Amino acid sequence: MAANSAPEARPLMDIGTFLNNFSHLVYPRKTYLCHEVEYREGDFWIPVDEFKGFLHSQSTLLPLLCPGADMGWEQCHAEPIFLERMASWKLDKGLRYRVTCYISYTPCAACAYKLVAFLRENTHVDLRIFAARIYDRFLGYEAGLRALRAAGAEVAMMTFNEFEHCWESFVDHQGIFFPPWDDLDAQSERLSWRLEGILQKPGESCGTQ
């Protein structure tokens, strides 16, 4: 795969948007998803900068990205929008790709199963999902997350390293170092324990909640 000699500047998230959507101190309704793509060459993963960016959930008048929705303004989650974006990339089936998403909430059940279907149809793509929070507003989210792991996706909570990476890669930080919020490490550890309990098969120990 040939690299672009002069890639266009990517849009960056402003500082307030990142902190308001990824911090553990707030619980916004909108979901943000940052994404980056690499392809394998020998023993190395090579970044594909043209597929790096971010998006967010949105309201849409027509249910094009959310099949089954009624006509009218519908909330479309970030994951179906991202799947549409990935489809436009036409990733070469002769290459091995690793797609990494940093998302402000874990996928809901419906979105998790859409991602599972994508992985089954695109066996040349590995998917990693790092989330800031667990989306538990609707029933079935646990089964959806377990299905994602069973389909081969890596699902984990964001830690200081992932938050800092997003800050450096997707935010217009203007040279400011990533400012961790109070209890970031403790919150990440608590959520990681909770997620690990969810990802275990039903009937096994659920760990610390």
ZADO-1210 file (C-alpha; in nm, 4 decimals, padded with zeros to 6 digits):
<atoms>
<atom x="00.0000" y="00.0000" z="00.0000" code="MET" pos="1"/>
<atom x="00.1519" y="00.3275" z="-00.1092" code="ALA" pos="2"/>
<atom x="00.1572" y="00.6127" z="00.1415" code="ALA" pos="3"/>
<atom x="00.0237" y="00.9525" z="00.0419" code="ASN" pos="4"/>
<atom x="00.3099" y="01.1932" z="-00.0259" code="SER" pos="5"/>
<atom x="00.1180" y="01.4955" z="00.1076" code="ALA" pos="6"/>
<atom x="-00.1798" y="01.3911" z="00.3208" code="PRO" pos="7"/>
<atom x="-00.4413" y="01.6549" z="00.3932" code="GLU" pos="8"/>
<atom x="-00.4626" y="01.7910" z="00.7470" code="ALA" pos="9"/>
<atom x="-00.7136" y="01.5959" z="00.9560" code="ARG" pos="10"/>
<atom x="-00.9826" y="01.7720" z="01.1568" code="PRO" pos="11"/>
<atom x="-00.9078" y="01.7637" z="01.5293" code="LEU" pos="12"/>
<atom x="-01.1401" y="01.7670" z="01.8289" code="MET" pos="13"/>
<atom x="-01.1283" y="02.0758" z="02.0475" code="ASP" pos="14"/>
<atom x="-01.0127" y="02.0360" z="02.4071" code="ILE" pos="15"/>
<atom x="-01.3529" y="02.0987" z="02.5642" code="GLY" pos="16"/>
<atom x="-01.5269" y="01.8442" z="02.3424" code="THR" pos="17"/>
<atom x="-01.2771" y="01.5735" z="02.4348" code="PHE" pos="18"/>
<atom x="-01.2885" y="01.6388" z="02.8087" code="LEU" pos="19"/>
<atom x="-01.6674" y="01.6746" z="02.8152" code="ASN" pos="20"/>
<atom x="-01.7176" y="01.3441" z="02.6331" code="ASN" pos="21"/>
<atom x="-01.4373" y="01.1186" z="02.7574" code="PHE" pos="22"/>
<atom x="-01.3939" y="01.2271" z="03.1199" code="SER" pos="23"/>
<atom x="-01.5364" y="01.0025" z="03.3925" code="HIS" pos="24"/>
<atom x="-01.6700" y="01.3137" z="03.5656" code="LEU" pos="25"/>
<atom x="-01.9527" y="01.3721" z="03.3147" code="VAL" pos="26"/>
<atom x="-02.2064" y="01.1488" z="03.1376" code="TYR" pos="27"/>
<atom x="-02.3036" y="01.3087" z="02.8052" code="PRO" pos="28"/>
<atom x="-02.5759" y="01.1643" z="02.5828" code="ARG" pos="29"/>
<atom x="-02.3665" y="01.1860" z="02.2658" code="LYS" pos="30"/>
<atom x="-02.1085" y="00.9147" z="02.1871" code="THR" pos="31"/>
<atom x="-01.7713" y="01.0022" z="02.0306" code="TYR" pos="32"/>
<atom x="-01.5594" y="00.7466" z="01.8471" code="LEU" pos="33"/>
<atom x="-01.1959" y="00.8022" z="01.7486" code="CYS" pos="34"/>
<atom x="-01.0467" y="00.5543" z="01.5036" code="HIS" pos="35"/>
<atom x="-00.7132" y="00.4589" z="01.3544" code="GLU" pos="36"/>
<atom x="-00.6136" y="00.1863" z="01.1103" code="VAL" pos="37"/>
<atom x="-00.2933" y="-00.0099" z="01.0544" code="GLU" pos="38"/>
<atom x="-00.1990" y="-00.2829" z="00.8085" code="TYR" pos="39"/>
<atom x="00.0448" y="-00.5639" z="00.8718" code="ARG" pos="40"/>
<atom x="00.3744" y="-00.5787" z="00.6882" code="GLU" pos="41"/>
<atom x="00.5928" y="-00.8630" z="00.8113" code="GLY" pos="42"/>
<atom x="00.6178" y="-00.8301" z="01.1881" code="ASP" pos="43"/>
<atom x="00.5104" y="-00.4643" z="01.1925" code="PHE" pos="44"/>
<atom x="00.1846" y="-00.2701" z="01.1934" code="TRP" pos="45"/>
<atom x="00.1988" y="00.0286" z="00.9566" code="ILE" pos="46"/>
<atom x="-00.0379" y="00.3239" z="01.0248" code="PRO" pos="47"/>
<atom x="-00.2740" y="00.4336" z="00.7475" code="VAL" pos="48"/>
<atom x="-00.3134" y="00.8027" z="00.8282" code="ASP" pos="49"/>
<atom x="-00.5839" y="00.8645" z="00.5693" code="GLU" pos="50"/>
<atom x="-00.8216" y="00.6414" z="00.7717" code="PHE" pos="51"/>
<atom x="-00.7564" y="00.8182" z="01.1023" code="LYS" pos="52"/>
<atom x="-01.0236" y="01.0453" z="01.2483" code="GLY" pos="53"/>
<atom x="-01.3262" y="01.0736" z="01.4736" code="PHE" pos="54"/>
<atom x="-01.7045" y="01.0907" z="01.4548" code="LEU" pos="55"/>
<atom x="-02.0025" y="01.1008" z="01.6882" code="HIS" pos="56"/>
<atom x="-02.3587" y="00.9791" z="01.7163" code="SER" pos="57"/>
<atom x="-02.6141" y="01.2024" z="01.5541" code="GLN" pos="58"/>
<atom x="-02.9780" y="01.2581" z="01.4795" code="SER" pos="59"/>
<atom x="-03.0752" y="01.1791" z="01.1223" code="THR" pos="60"/>
<atom x="-03.3944" y="01.2523" z="00.9275" code="LEU" pos="61"/>
<atom x="-03.3787" y="00.9400" z="00.7138" code="LEU" pos="62"/>
<atom x="-03.3057" y="00.5955" z="00.8629" code="PRO" pos="63"/>
<atom x="-03.0268" y="00.5199" z="00.6153" code="LEU" pos="64"/>
<atom x="-02.7625" y="00.4286" z="00.8749" code="LEU" pos="65"/>
<atom x="-03.0107" y="00.2806" z="01.1223" code="CYS" pos="66"/>
<atom x="-03.2176" y="00.0208" z="00.9339" code="PRO" pos="67"/>
<atom x="-03.5585" y="-00.0408" z="01.0848" code="GLY" pos="68"/>
<atom x="-03.5967" y="00.3086" z="01.2262" code="ALA" pos="69"/>
<atom x="-03.9202" y="00.4948" z="01.1607" code="ASP" pos="70"/>
<atom x="-03.9230" y="00.8034" z="00.9449" code="MET" pos="71"/>
<atom x="-03.8477" y="01.1196" z="01.1361" code="GLY" pos="72"/>
<atom x="-03.5585" y="01.2343" z="01.3496" code="TRP" pos="73"/>
<atom x="-03.3846" y="00.9282" z="01.4920" code="GLU" pos="74"/>
<atom x="-03.0750" y="00.9004" z="01.7069" code="GLN" pos="75"/>
<atom x="-02.8123" y="00.7008" z="01.5190" code="CYS" pos="76"/>
<atom x="-02.5330" y="00.5564" z="01.7289" code="HIS" pos="77"/>
<atom x="-02.1687" y="00.6089" z="01.6435" code="ALA" pos="78"/>
<atom x="-02.0948" y="00.2464" z="01.5508" code="GLU" pos="79"/>
<atom x="-02.3263" y="00.2191" z="01.2456" code="PRO" pos="80"/>
<atom x="-02.1877" y="00.5507" z="01.1216" code="ILE" pos="81"/>
<atom x="-01.8369" y="00.4128" z="01.1641" code="PHE" pos="82"/>
<atom x="-01.9276" y="00.0936" z="00.9760" code="LEU" pos="83"/>
<atom x="-02.0496" y="00.3078" z="00.6860" code="GLU" pos="84"/>
<atom x="-01.7219" y="00.4988" z="00.6935" code="ARG" pos="85"/>
<atom x="-01.5202" y="00.1755" z="00.6955" code="MET" pos="86"/>
<atom x="-01.7172" y="00.0432" z="00.3988" code="ALA" pos="87"/>
<atom x="-01.6100" y="00.3500" z="00.1994" code="SER" pos="88"/>
<atom x="-01.2423" y="00.2649" z="00.2612" code="TRP" pos="89"/>
<atom x="-01.2697" y="-00.0627" z="00.0644" code="LYS" pos="90"/>
<atom x="-00.9927" y="-00.2275" z="00.2667" code="LEU" pos="91"/>
<atom x="-00.7848" y="-00.4621" z="00.0533" code="ASP" pos="92"/>
<atom x="-00.8821" y="-00.8214" z="00.1375" code="LYS" pos="93"/>
<atom x="-00.5283" y="-00.9263" z="00.0497" code="GLY" pos="94"/>
<atom x="-00.3924" y="-00.7342" z="00.3498" code="LEU" pos="95"/>
<atom x="-00.4323" y="-00.7771" z="00.7249" code="ARG" pos="96"/>
<atom x="-00.5712" y="-00.4728" z="00.9051" code="TYR" pos="97"/>
<atom x="-00.5989" y="-00.3694" z="01.2667" code="ARG" pos="98"/>
<atom x="-00.8716" y="-00.1150" z="01.3414" code="VAL" pos="99"/>
<atom x="-00.8592" y="00.0514" z="01.6828" code="THR" pos="100"/>
<atom x="-01.1524" y="00.2510" z="01.8211" code="CYS" pos="101"/>
<atom x="-01.1468" y="00.4757" z="02.1268" code="TYR" pos="102"/>
<atom x="-01.5089" y="00.5333" z="02.2175" code="ILE" pos="103"/>
<atom x="-01.6763" y="00.7278" z="02.4958" code="SER" pos="104"/>
<atom x="-01.9253" y="00.4440" z="02.5659" code="TYR" pos="105"/>
<atom x="-01.9110" y="00.0703" z="02.4983" code="THR" pos="106"/>
<atom x="-02.1464" y="-00.0415" z="02.2172" code="PRO" pos="107"/>
<atom x="-02.5089" y="-00.1144" z="02.3011" code="CYS" pos="108"/>
<atom x="-02.6363" y="-00.4635" z="02.2184" code="ALA" pos="109"/>
<atom x="-02.7666" y="-00.3716" z="01.8726" code="ALA" pos="110"/>
<atom x="-02.4419" y="-00.1984" z="01.7744" code="CYS" pos="111"/>
<atom x="-02.2327" y="-00.4825" z="01.9175" code="ALA" pos="112"/>
<atom x="-02.4107" y="-00.7324" z="01.6937" code="TYR" pos="113"/>
<atom x="-02.3605" y="-00.5065" z="01.3915" code="LYS" pos="114"/>
<atom x="-01.9867" y="-00.5077" z="01.4659" code="LEU" pos="115"/>
<atom x="-01.9955" y="-00.8878" z="01.5066" code="VAL" pos="116"/>
<atom x="-02.1561" y="-00.9203" z="01.1631" code="ALA" pos="117"/>
<atom x="-01.8869" y="-00.6955" z="01.0160" code="PHE" pos="118"/>
<atom x="-01.6077" y="-00.9087" z="01.1636" code="LEU" pos="119"/>
<atom x="-01.7645" y="-01.2281" z="01.0299" code="ARG" pos="120"/>
<atom x="-01.7799" y="-01.0784" z="00.6811" code="GLU" pos="121"/>
<atom x="-01.4328" y="-00.9207" z="00.6985" code="ASN" pos="122"/>
<atom x="-01.1986" y="-01.1823" z="00.8387" code="THR" pos="123"/>
<atom x="-00.8966" y="-00.9765" z="00.7251" code="HIS" pos="124"/>
<atom x="-00.9769" y="-00.7099" z="00.9882" code="VAL" pos="125"/>
<atom x="-00.8879" y="-00.7228" z="01.3585" code="ASP" pos="126"/>
<atom x="-01.0899" y="-00.4902" z="01.5810" code="LEU" pos="127"/>
<atom x="-00.9842" y="-00.3333" z="01.9103" code="ARG" pos="128"/>
<atom x="-01.2272" y="-00.1244" z="02.1172" code="ILE" pos="129"/>
<atom x="-01.1182" y="00.0862" z="02.4135" code="PHE" pos="130"/>
<atom x="-01.4076" y="00.2574" z="02.5932" code="ALA" pos="131"/>
<atom x="-01.4206" y="00.5348" z="02.8520" code="ALA" pos="132"/>
<atom x="-01.7491" y="00.4144" z="03.0068" code="ARG" pos="133"/>
<atom x="-01.9840" y="00.1150" z="03.0004" code="ILE" pos="134"/>
<atom x="-02.3124" y="00.1784" z="02.8204" code="TYR" pos="135"/>
<atom x="-02.5685" y="-00.0025" z="03.0364" code="ASP" pos="136"/>
<atom x="-02.8904" y="00.1857" z="02.9705" code="ARG" pos="137"/>
<atom x="-03.0660" y="-00.1032" z="02.7946" code="PHE" pos="138"/>
<atom x="-03.0977" y="-00.4757" z="02.8544" code="LEU" pos="139"/>
<atom x="-02.8745" y="-00.7089" z="02.6558" code="GLY" pos="140"/>
<atom x="-02.5594" y="-00.4982" z="02.6608" code="TYR" pos="141"/>
<atom x="-02.3681" y="-00.7689" z="02.8476" code="GLU" pos="142"/>
<atom x="-02.4511" y="-01.0361" z="02.5881" code="ALA" pos="143"/>
<atom x="-02.3582" y="-00.7971" z="02.3089" code="GLY" pos="144"/>
<atom x="-02.0158" y="-00.7319" z="02.4585" code="LEU" pos="145"/>
<atom x="-01.9586" y="-01.1053" z="02.5093" code="ARG" pos="146"/>
<atom x="-02.0537" y="-01.1669" z="02.1452" code="ALA" pos="147"/>
<atom x="-01.7984" y="-00.9079" z="02.0373" code="LEU" pos="148"/>
<atom x="-01.5215" y="-01.0812" z="02.2294" code="ARG" pos="149"/>
<atom x="-01.6332" y="-01.4227" z="02.0954" code="ALA" pos="150"/>
<atom x="-01.6105" y="-01.2805" z="01.7415" code="ALA" pos="151"/>
<atom x="-01.2444" y="-01.1974" z="01.8029" code="GLY" pos="152"/>
<atom x="-01.2660" y="-00.8309" z="01.8990" code="ALA" pos="153"/>
<atom x="-01.0530" y="-00.6986" z="02.1820" code="GLU" pos="154"/>
<atom x="-01.2752" y="-00.5036" z="02.4222" code="VAL" pos="155"/>
<atom x="-01.1195" y="-00.3082" z="02.7101" code="ALA" pos="156"/>
<atom x="-01.1635" y="00.0071" z="02.9146" code="MET" pos="157"/>
<atom x="-00.9490" y="00.3111" z="02.8455" code="MET" pos="158"/>
<atom x="-00.6680" y="00.3741" z="03.0919" code="THR" pos="159"/>
<atom x="-00.4401" y="00.6762" z="03.1302" code="PHE" pos="160"/>
<atom x="-00.2343" y="00.5523" z="02.8321" code="ASN" pos="161"/>
<atom x="-00.5346" y="00.5419" z="02.5961" code="GLU" pos="162"/>
<atom x="-00.6693" y="00.8788" z="02.7125" code="PHE" pos="163"/>
<atom x="-00.3275" y="01.0351" z="02.6630" code="GLU" pos="164"/>
<atom x="-00.2914" y="00.8723" z="02.3195" code="HIS" pos="165"/>
<atom x="-00.6287" y="01.0135" z="02.2102" code="CYS" pos="166"/>
<atom x="-00.5308" y="01.3549" z="02.3442" code="TRP" pos="167"/>
<atom x="-00.2106" y="01.3509" z="02.1401" code="GLU" pos="168"/>
<atom x="-00.3648" y="01.1987" z="01.8252" code="SER" pos="169"/>
<atom x="-00.7179" y="01.3389" z="01.7921" code="PHE" pos="170"/>
<atom x="-00.7309" y="01.6634" z="01.9940" code="VAL" pos="171"/>
<atom x="-00.6220" y="02.0156" z="01.9037" code="ASP" pos="172"/>
<atom x="-00.4350" y="02.0356" z="02.2347" code="HIS" pos="173"/>
<atom x="-00.2159" y="02.3332" z="02.1269" code="GLN" pos="174"/>
<atom x="00.0880" y="02.1907" z="02.3008" code="GLY" pos="175"/>
<atom x="-00.0859" y="02.1360" z="02.6341" code="ILE" pos="176"/>
<atom x="-00.0063" y="01.8078" z="02.8094" code="PHE" pos="177"/>
<atom x="-00.2995" y="01.5743" z="02.8772" code="PHE" pos="178"/>
<atom x="-00.4660" y="01.6875" z="03.2046" code="PRO" pos="179"/>
<atom x="-00.5866" y="01.3766" z="03.3918" code="PRO" pos="180"/>
<atom x="-00.8999" y="01.4305" z="03.5995" code="TRP" pos="181"/>
<atom x="-00.9446" y="01.3271" z="03.9627" code="ASP" pos="182"/>
<atom x="-00.9536" y="00.9493" z="04.0222" code="ASP" pos="183"/>
<atom x="-00.8882" y="00.8654" z="03.6562" code="LEU" pos="184"/>
<atom x="-00.6769" y="00.5604" z="03.7424" code="ASP" pos="185"/>
<atom x="-00.9161" y="00.4388" z="04.0127" code="ALA" pos="186"/>
<atom x="-01.2192" y="00.4800" z="03.7855" code="GLN" pos="187"/>
<atom x="-01.0463" y="00.3009" z="03.4979" code="SER" pos="188"/>
<atom x="-00.9498" y="00.0129" z="03.7244" code="GLU" pos="189"/>
<atom x="-01.3025" y="-00.0151" z="03.8647" code="ARG" pos="190"/>
<atom x="-01.4543" y="-00.0157" z="03.5174" code="LEU" pos="191"/>
<atom x="-01.1987" y="-00.2695" z="03.3945" code="SER" pos="192"/>
<atom x="-01.2960" y="-00.5095" z="03.6727" code="TRP" pos="193"/>
<atom x="-01.6618" y="-00.4587" z="03.5905" code="ARG" pos="194"/>
<atom x="-01.6067" y="-00.5149" z="03.2181" code="LEU" pos="195"/>
<atom x="-01.4042" y="-00.8295" z="03.2801" code="GLU" pos="196"/>
<atom x="-01.6916" y="-00.9641" z="03.4864" code="GLY" pos="197"/>
<atom x="-01.9340" y="-00.8891" z="03.2036" code="ILE" pos="198"/>
<atom x="-01.7140" y="-01.0545" z="02.9434" code="LEU" pos="199"/>
<atom x="-01.6920" y="-01.3796" z="03.1350" code="GLN" pos="200"/>
<atom x="-01.9409" y="-01.6439" z="03.0333" code="LYS" pos="201"/>
<atom x="-02.2693" y="-01.6532" z="03.2293" code="PRO" pos="202"/>
<atom x="-02.2332" y="-01.8664" z="03.5385" code="GLY" pos="203"/>
<atom x="-01.8706" y="-01.7736" z="03.5994" code="GLU" pos="204"/>
<atom x="-01.7589" y="-01.5363" z="03.8729" code="SER" pos="205"/>
<atom x="-01.8491" y="-01.1792" z="03.7863" code="CYS" pos="206"/>
<atom x="-01.5553" y="-01.0186" z="03.9621" code="GLY" pos="207"/>
<atom x="-01.5807" y="-00.6840" z="04.1365" code="THR" pos="208"/>
<atom x="-01.8705" y="-00.4566" z="04.0390" code="GLN" pos="209"/>
</atoms>
